Amino acid sequence: MSPAIQAAILLTIANIFMTFAWYGHLKFKHVDLWKVVLFSWGIAFVEYCFQVPANRIGHKTMPAVQLKIMQEIITIAVFCVFSVAYLNEPIRWNHLVAFGLVVSAMFFVFADWTTGSKAV
């Protein structure tokens, strides 16, 4: 399996944990804030256990900026599923347009803009 695929899988797992750490507590507004902060930190630790290796593995074959845009797209995709399935909040057309714009950023980050160009 290529490092890019390995990184994408690990980033997806990391982002599932991250999304729960950042937004999962919204269903538990009755719980004291300090408790959800500590619980979220525990979840974030697990997220880092996937995120850090994902970046190390991915950086073997792609620059950090490509890893970052891939992570952002994965984050939004995971959040869309989380929003609908866990928070019961719908995804609207304008959310999809915004997501599409972020996905379009991938074109600019992954395209080879150096071919045929000359320094001025």
Secondary structure, DSSP 8 states (H G I E B T S, - for coil): --HHHHHHHHHHHHHHHHHHHHHGGGG-TTS-HHHHHHHHHHHHHHHHHHHHHHHHHHTTTS-HHHHHHHHHHHHHHHHHHHHHHTS-----HHHHHHHHHHHHHHHHHHS---TT----
